Amino acid sequence: MMLFFREEWEMEGLQTVGILLVICSSLKLLHFLGLIDFTHPDSIEDDFELSTVCYRPEGLDKLQEQTKFTKKELQILYRGFKNECPCGMVNEETFKLIYSQFFPQGDSSMYAHFLFDAFDTQKNGSVSFEDFVMGLSIILRGSIVDRLNWAFNLYDLNKDGCITKEEMTDIMKSIYDMMGKCTYPTMQEDAPREHVENFFRKMDRNNDGVVTIEEFIESCQKDENIMQSMQLFDNVI
């Protein structure tokens, strides 16, 4: 996997790698929750198991309407979420712990912070099962535009509707820190800045110093590598 990231990094740079990390990071969470391998679908009960947890999610029918998951898939997702997070909520420190285990060669704390913030749609310092499933539905089952909107929201750190060079530099540094210098031994200290400059040359169509959601989506849709990267994990669950 790291070799794959390295080849993509060298070929396409920040845009493709960033989007790949969004998808793969979600798969890391699925793996952590034991949800990648659905080998025993018949063992799942017909409805949520709620008697042993403190937190009760919204109705199953409502979640099914709001996401692209089936009832059975939601039951399986909830069982894994409940087993690892019995209180029904995940805080930022748990996110950081998960990613520190998956990326031991680097410092994943800042990237985990940014990703947690993207999942924490209520901005209350915790990610509920609903938050988790809604985000996961977009990343794994959403349209290309839906996925790009989610990625843009991740990069737009202050949520003002545009990506600045400062924001993208912070994202870029967090990716480098997470992947670790041992993964890229030839990495120069100014490499994050160079990737940010390349990003803006490609996506800042009117050269006003910021990238809007319209510019981001249009540029990504015209990039074959980005489009391919977004389809790599279709139907993983």
C-alpha positions as CSV (number, residue, x, y, z in Angstrom):
1,M,0.0,0.0,0.0
2,M,2.8,2.4,0.9
3,L,4.5,1.7,-2.5
4,F,1.2,2.5,-4.2
5,F,0.9,5.8,-2.4
6,R,4.5,6.6,-3.3
7,E,3.9,6.0,-7.0
8,E,0.7,8.0,-7.0
9,W,2.5,10.8,-5.1
10,E,5.2,11.0,-7.6
11,M,2.8,10.8,-10.6
12,E,0.1,13.2,-9.5
13,G,1.0,14.9,-6.3
14,L,-1.3,16.3,-3.6
15,Q,-4.7,16.1,-5.3
16,T,-4.7,12.4,-5.9
17,V,-2.9,11.4,-2.7
18,G,-5.1,13.6,-0.6
19,I,-8.3,12.0,-2.0
20,L,-6.9,8.5,-1.7
21,L,-6.1,9.2,1.9
22,V,-9.6,10.3,2.5
23,I,-11.0,7.0,1.2
24,C,-8.3,4.8,2.7
25,S,-8.6,6.5,6.0
26,S,-12.3,5.6,6.1
27,L,-11.3,2.0,5.2
28,K,-8.9,2.1,8.2
29,L,-11.8,2.9,10.4
30,L,-13.9,0.1,8.9
31,H,-11.0,-2.3,9.5
32,F,-10.6,-1.1,13.0
33,L,-14.3,-1.7,13.6
34,G,-14.1,-5.2,12.0
35,L,-16.5,-4.3,9.2
36,I,-14.6,-5.0,6.0
37,D,-15.3,-8.7,5.9
38,F,-19.1,-9.4,6.0
39,T,-18.8,-13.2,6.2
40,H,-21.7,-13.8,8.6
41,P,-24.6,-11.8,7.4
42,D,-27.2,-14.3,8.7
43,S,-26.0,-13.8,12.3
44,I,-27.2,-10.2,12.4
45,E,-30.4,-9.6,14.2
46,D,-33.4,-8.0,12.4
47,D,-33.0,-4.7,14.2
48,F,-30.5,-2.7,16.2
49,E,-29.2,-4.2,19.5
50,L,-29.8,-1.3,21.9
51,S,-30.1,-2.9,25.3
52,T,-26.4,-2.9,26.1
53,V,-25.3,0.5,25.0
54,C,-25.7,3.9,26.5
55,Y,-26.3,5.8,23.3
56,R,-29.3,5.1,21.1
57,P,-29.0,6.0,17.4
58,E,-31.8,7.5,15.2
59,G,-34.3,5.1,13.8
60,L,-33.0,2.6,11.3
61,D,-35.6,3.5,8.7
62,K,-34.5,7.2,8.8
63,L,-30.8,6.3,8.5
64,Q,-31.6,4.1,5.5
65,E,-33.4,7.0,3.9
66,Q,-30.5,9.4,4.5
67,T,-27.7,7.1,3.4
68,K,-27.0,4.6,0.6
69,F,-26.7,1.7,2.9
70,T,-29.3,-1.1,3.2
71,K,-30.9,-2.1,6.4
72,K,-28.7,-5.1,6.8
73,E,-25.5,-3.1,6.1
74,L,-26.6,-0.5,8.7
75,Q,-27.1,-3.3,11.3
76,I,-23.7,-4.6,10.6
77,L,-22.1,-1.2,10.8
78,Y,-23.8,-0.5,14.1
79,R,-22.7,-3.8,15.6
80,G,-19.1,-3.0,14.8
81,F,-19.4,0.6,16.0
82,K,-21.1,-0.5,19.2
83,N,-18.5,-3.2,19.9
84,E,-15.6,-0.8,19.7
85,C,-17.4,2.3,21.0
86,P,-19.9,1.0,23.6
87,C,-20.8,4.5,24.7
88,G,-22.0,5.3,21.2
89,M,-19.7,8.2,20.6
90,V,-16.1,8.6,19.3
91,N,-14.0,11.5,20.5
92,E,-10.9,13.1,18.8
93,E,-8.4,11.3,21.1
94,T,-9.8,7.9,20.0
95,F,-9.5,9.0,16.3
96,K,-5.8,9.9,17.0
97,L,-5.2,6.6,18.7
98,I,-6.6,4.7,15.8
99,Y,-4.4,6.5,13.3
100,S,-1.3,6.3,15.4
101,Q,-1.7,2.5,15.2
102,F,-2.2,2.4,11.5
103,F,0.6,4.9,10.7
104,P,3.3,4.2,13.4
105,Q,6.1,5.4,11.2
106,G,4.9,9.0,11.3
107,D,2.9,11.5,13.4
108,S,-0.8,11.2,12.3
109,S,-2.2,13.3,15.0
110,M,-2.9,16.4,12.9
111,Y,-4.4,14.5,10.0
112,A,-6.6,12.6,12.4
113,H,-7.7,16.0,13.9
114,F,-8.6,17.3,10.4
115,L,-10.5,14.1,9.5
116,F,-12.3,14.0,12.9
117,D,-13.4,17.6,12.3
118,A,-14.9,16.5,8.9
119,F,-16.8,13.7,10.5
120,D,-17.9,15.8,13.5
121,T,-20.7,17.6,11.6
122,Q,-22.4,18.8,14.8
123,K,-19.2,20.4,16.0
124,N,-19.7,19.1,19.5
125,G,-16.4,17.3,19.9
126,S,-17.7,13.8,19.3
127,V,-18.7,11.6,16.3
128,S,-21.9,9.7,16.7
129,F,-22.9,6.6,14.8
130,E,-25.1,8.8,12.6
131,D,-22.2,11.1,11.8
132,F,-20.0,8.2,11.0
133,V,-22.5,6.5,8.7
134,M,-23.5,9.7,6.9
135,G,-19.9,10.5,6.1
136,L,-19.1,6.9,5.2
137,S,-22.1,6.8,2.8
138,I,-20.8,9.8,0.9
139,I,-17.2,8.5,0.7
140,L,-18.0,5.0,-0.3
141,R,-21.4,5.2,-2.0
142,G,-21.9,8.9,-3.0
143,S,-21.7,10.3,-6.5
144,I,-18.4,11.8,-7.7
145,V,-19.7,15.3,-6.9
146,D,-20.7,14.2,-3.4
147,R,-17.3,12.8,-2.7
148,L,-15.5,15.8,-4.0
149,N,-17.7,18.1,-1.9
150,W,-16.8,16.0,1.2
151,A,-13.1,16.2,0.3
152,F,-13.4,20.0,-0.2
153,N,-15.0,20.3,3.2
154,L,-12.0,18.4,4.7
155,Y,-9.5,20.8,3.1
156,D,-11.6,23.9,3.9
157,L,-10.4,24.1,7.5
158,N,-12.4,27.2,8.6
159,K,-15.5,26.2,6.6
160,D,-15.7,29.6,4.8
161,G,-16.3,28.1,1.4
162,C,-12.8,28.4,-0.1
163,I,-9.4,26.8,0.4
164,T,-6.5,29.1,1.0
165,K,-2.8,28.3,0.6
166,E,-2.4,28.4,4.4
167,E,-5.1,25.7,4.8
168,M,-3.7,23.5,2.1
169,T,-0.2,23.9,3.5
170,D,-1.5,22.7,6.9
171,I,-3.2,19.7,5.2
172,M,-0.1,18.9,3.2
173,K,2.2,19.0,6.2
174,S,-0.2,16.7,8.1
175,I,0.0,14.2,5.3
176,Y,3.8,14.3,5.2
177,D,4.0,13.9,8.9
178,M,1.6,11.0,8.9
179,M,3.3,9.1,6.1
180,G,6.7,9.6,7.8
181,K,10.0,10.6,6.4
182,C,11.0,7.0,6.2
183,T,8.4,6.6,3.5
184,Y,9.9,9.3,1.4
185,P,13.6,9.5,2.2
186,T,14.3,12.0,-0.6
187,M,11.6,14.4,0.7
188,Q,12.8,18.0,0.9
189,E,11.6,20.4,3.6
190,D,10.0,22.7,1.0
191,A,8.1,19.8,-0.6
192,P,4.8,20.6,1.0
193,R,5.0,24.2,-0.2
194,E,5.8,23.0,-3.7
195,H,2.8,20.7,-3.8
196,V,0.6,23.5,-2.5
197,E,1.8,25.8,-5.3
198,N,1.1,23.0,-7.9
199,F,-2.3,22.6,-6.4
200,F,-3.2,26.2,-6.8
201,R,-1.7,26.5,-10.3
202,K,-4.0,23.7,-11.3
203,M,-7.2,24.6,-9.4
204,D,-7.2,28.4,-8.9
205,R,-8.7,29.1,-12.3
206,N,-9.1,32.9,-11.8
207,N,-5.8,33.4,-9.9
208,D,-7.5,35.1,-6.9
209,G,-5.4,33.2,-4.3
210,V,-8.2,30.8,-3.2
211,V,-9.9,27.7,-4.5
212,T,-13.6,27.7,-4.5
213,I,-15.8,24.5,-4.5
214,E,-16.7,25.2,-8.1
215,E,-13.0,25.4,-9.1
216,F,-12.2,22.3,-7.1
217,I,-14.9,20.1,-8.6
218,E,-14.3,21.3,-12.1
219,S,-10.5,20.7,-11.9
220,C,-10.9,17.3,-10.3
221,Q,-13.5,16.1,-12.8
222,K,-11.1,17.0,-15.6
223,D,-8.3,15.0,-14.0
224,E,-8.3,11.3,-15.1
225,N,-6.0,10.2,-12.2
226,I,-8.2,11.8,-9.6
227,M,-11.4,10.3,-11.1
228,Q,-9.8,6.8,-11.1
229,S,-8.6,7.2,-7.5
230,M,-12.1,8.0,-6.4
231,Q,-13.5,4.8,-7.9
232,L,-10.9,2.4,-6.5
233,F,-12.9,1.5,-3.4
234,D,-16.4,1.4,-4.9
235,N,-18.5,-1.4,-3.4
236,V,-16.0,-2.3,-0.7
237,I,-19.0,-2.9,1.5
